[in-house]
Amino acid sequence: MGMIRLKIREFAAQKGWTLKEVSDRSGVVYSTLRTYARSPGLATVDFTAIQKLAKTFDVMIEELVETVQD
């Protein structure tokens, strides 16, 4: 099973936003967002959260998600 990493910190830095600001703008709960941002690889992620984050950063989902293990 593959693992993914969400490039939340990279996109937040580009916008000059903190994780708290990303949470407020996206509607993704801060503790969930922090877990996603800190994890080097996740086996499962809430797809709705990925959609909200991609919309918030104005990027395609494919740009936000990185495969780290196959």
C-alpha positions as CSV (number, residue, x, y, z in Angstrom):
1,M,0.0,0.0,0.0
2,G,1.3,3.4,-0.9
3,M,1.8,6.3,1.4
4,I,1.3,10.0,0.6
5,R,2.5,13.3,2.0
6,L,0.5,16.5,1.7
7,K,2.6,19.5,0.7
8,I,0.7,21.8,3.2
9,R,3.8,23.6,4.7
10,E,5.2,24.4,1.2
11,F,2.0,26.0,0.0
12,A,1.3,27.8,3.2
13,A,4.9,29.3,3.1
14,Q,4.3,30.4,-0.5
15,K,1.2,32.3,0.6
16,G,2.8,33.5,3.9
17,W,0.2,31.7,6.0
18,T,0.5,29.9,9.3
19,L,-1.1,26.5,9.7
20,K,-3.8,28.2,11.8
21,E,-4.6,30.5,8.9
22,V,-4.8,27.6,6.5
23,S,-7.2,25.9,8.9
24,D,-9.4,29.0,9.2
25,R,-9.4,29.6,5.4
26,S,-10.0,25.9,4.5
27,G,-12.4,24.8,7.2
28,V,-10.1,21.8,8.0
29,V,-9.8,21.3,11.7
30,Y,-6.4,22.6,13.0
31,S,-5.4,19.4,14.8
32,T,-6.1,17.4,11.6
33,L,-4.2,19.9,9.5
34,R,-1.2,19.9,11.9
35,T,-1.1,16.0,11.8
36,Y,-1.2,16.1,7.9
37,A,1.5,18.8,7.8
38,R,3.9,17.0,10.2
39,S,3.6,13.5,8.9
40,P,6.3,12.3,6.5
41,G,3.8,9.8,5.1
42,L,0.1,8.9,5.6
43,A,-1.7,5.7,4.7
44,T,-5.1,7.4,4.8
45,V,-6.3,11.0,4.4
46,D,-9.8,12.4,4.4
47,F,-10.5,13.2,0.7
48,T,-12.8,16.1,1.6
49,A,-9.9,17.7,3.5
50,I,-7.7,17.3,0.4
51,Q,-10.3,19.0,-1.7
52,K,-10.7,21.9,0.7
53,L,-7.0,22.4,0.9
54,A,-6.5,22.3,-2.8
55,K,-9.3,24.9,-3.2
56,T,-7.8,27.0,-0.5
57,F,-4.3,27.0,-2.1
58,D,-5.8,27.3,-5.6
59,V,-4.0,24.3,-6.8
60,M,-5.0,20.9,-8.3
61,I,-5.1,17.9,-5.9
62,E,-2.3,16.4,-7.9
63,E,0.0,19.3,-6.9
64,L,-0.9,19.0,-3.2
65,V,-0.3,15.2,-2.9
66,E,3.1,13.6,-3.1
67,T,3.6,9.8,-3.2
68,V,6.3,8.8,-0.7
69,Q,6.1,5.0,-0.9
70,D,4.7,2.4,-3.2
